[in-house]
Structures are given as C-alpha cells and as structure tokens.
C-alpha cells in the first residue's frame, strides 16, 4: 500500500489554486509566491509522487497516476472546482488533470510544461537528478536556467534538504529514466489540448535548455502564450513576478467568465 | 496532508524577495478583486500607489517594457483598472 500524496496549504477564499512543481523539486519551489497568492485564495501546493514528503506515494513519473492521486485528495477535501498551475513535469500533470476532468479545472496555467513536444534534454535532467552536493546542484540548476540566471540560496537549501531524505536520490534516478527515455517524452495530442474550454495560459523561457521554446509554435489558438525573454527552464525562480501575474490574470479571467462579467470566450484570446 | 506550520516560513521567505516588487502587488490586487476580498484590495491598492507611483500611473508601459504580449497586457491593464488602479494608460 502506497503513502497518500502530501501537500502544504495556505490561505482561504472562494477560489482554490493547486500548484504542481517540476521534476526534482517540492512544494517549496512556490514559497516566494505563496503569500501573494494565499492572500485571496486557498492554495494547495503538492509534493508530487516520488518527491519530498510524497516520496512513497503512488505514480512517481506517471503523469496520469499523479493526476488521479491529486483528484482523489481534492475530492476527499470536498473541492470540486479548482485552478491549476504547474511547472515542467507538474505542467504535464496539470494538463492531464484538465483533460481528464475539464469540468473540475477552472483555469490552467502551464509553465514550460512537459508533454507538449517530443524533445527533452534527458542528459541535463539526469545530471540534475544525480546532483547531491551544493556545487553539483548549483551547476545543474544554472545549466537548466537562462544565461543571466542566478540560483537562489533558498533553492539550493530546499534541494539539498529534499535529497537528504533516504531513498530520494534513487527515486529521482528512476523517474528521470521514465520521463526522458531516449531524450524523448510522451506528447499530449494537440487536438486534445485544443478541446480544452477553460482559460489556458502558457509561459515559456525563450532560452529553455530542457524543453525547447519551439514547442510553443503550434499550441492551440485560444492559449495565451507568453515568452519570457532570456529565461531558461526554471521559470519559478527566474521570473517569479511574471509567473505570479500570469497565474493571477488567468484565475481572474476564469472567474470573470464564470460570473458573466466578461463576455470573452477562451478561444477568442488571440488574434 | 496539510501543513499550516509552513505558513510563517513561507511569509518570511517572500518578504526578502518579491514582496517589494510592483508586479507582486499587482498580482495580489487583481486576485483580491477577482475573489471579492475588499479589504485586501484596498490595502494592496494603497501600497501599490504609495510605493510604485510610476507603475500605478501607467502599468501598460511597465508590461510592454517587459515585452508582455499585447493581449495579456490589455487583460492585465483592464483587471488592474477594475481593481481600482488609475486609468493612466
């Protein structure tokens, strides 16, 4: 029997926002954004299966199983409708949640999400997965970031603390072997994405060395796509203000549409 | 599955990084309006105008400077105006 998926909760309000981190991180990646977000919303930041306090939860590296575990946890809390934002692997899980239960996902914000294009820099991710001391971690994180990026000390501390958990390093190695086999990842069909009816916002670093920015090229017309100049893959650390505004604007847009205050339909968002 | 113990840590962490930035306050302002939190909306609006008068008078210019897409810029400006920020754009 596997452990239940773990989360950190903050804030209260009529809207609930679910935050999903990327590979090799934990809920702590959102720490700097939580005070602003939780001032007006209930926030649930998960440790995805195989990561941090969800180390032994079911579905590590399997996006569909992770999405199912999150929905079950939300249902147990009586939460039927939520907003979702996810980075990288967490973005792939977020997108699958929207595909599996679109009626439960009010808005979807994807930050350099997995599952959009085939190409993935598995070499870089394996190096990150194997990094266990501060220097290795810093070097790996810099390699995954844009050319001008710095690695926040808090990020290093969080990553080191996570990797100190018994069994964590082995689990990361296992997950990366699954998600980047042969430098290729599973891809969500474009027609499935195009069928989504909730507002979808996508942020992507133009210098992303893990998942190429070019993967945004043929995203559905209704998606609001924002290129972050100079940024790499680590958007939450590299462009926290842009991430914060994108999530907030998308939640506000969905809320306005739902309340009839905005006649715009998601599919009309781009010329 | 919940850990409210982290709240203090989260708040302390944020205060040293993004709390002073105009975009951070703008996001909080938009969210406060969207979720009907009038108290937070008012205090955030006051703080934004007080600490970032240039941004508050013309948020569009700030977003365009950061190369935000036009449709997103429009949406943010409209949302900020609906939340009470002046119509300097």
Interface residues (C-beta under 8 A of the other chain):
Chain A: X4 X5 X6 X7 X8 X9 X10 X13 X14 X15 X31 X32 X33 X34 X35 X36 X37 X38 X39 X40 X41 X73 X152 X154 X201 X224 X225 X226 X227 X229 X240 X241 X242 X244 X245 X246 X247 X248 X249 X251 X252 X253 X255 X256 X269 X270 X271
Chain B: X1 X2 X3 X4 X6 X7 X9 X10 X11 X13 X14 X15 X17 X18 X19 X21 X23 X24 X25 X26 X27 X28 X30 X31 X32 X33 X34 X35 X36 X37 X40 X44 X66 X67 X68 X69 X71 X72 X75 X76 X79
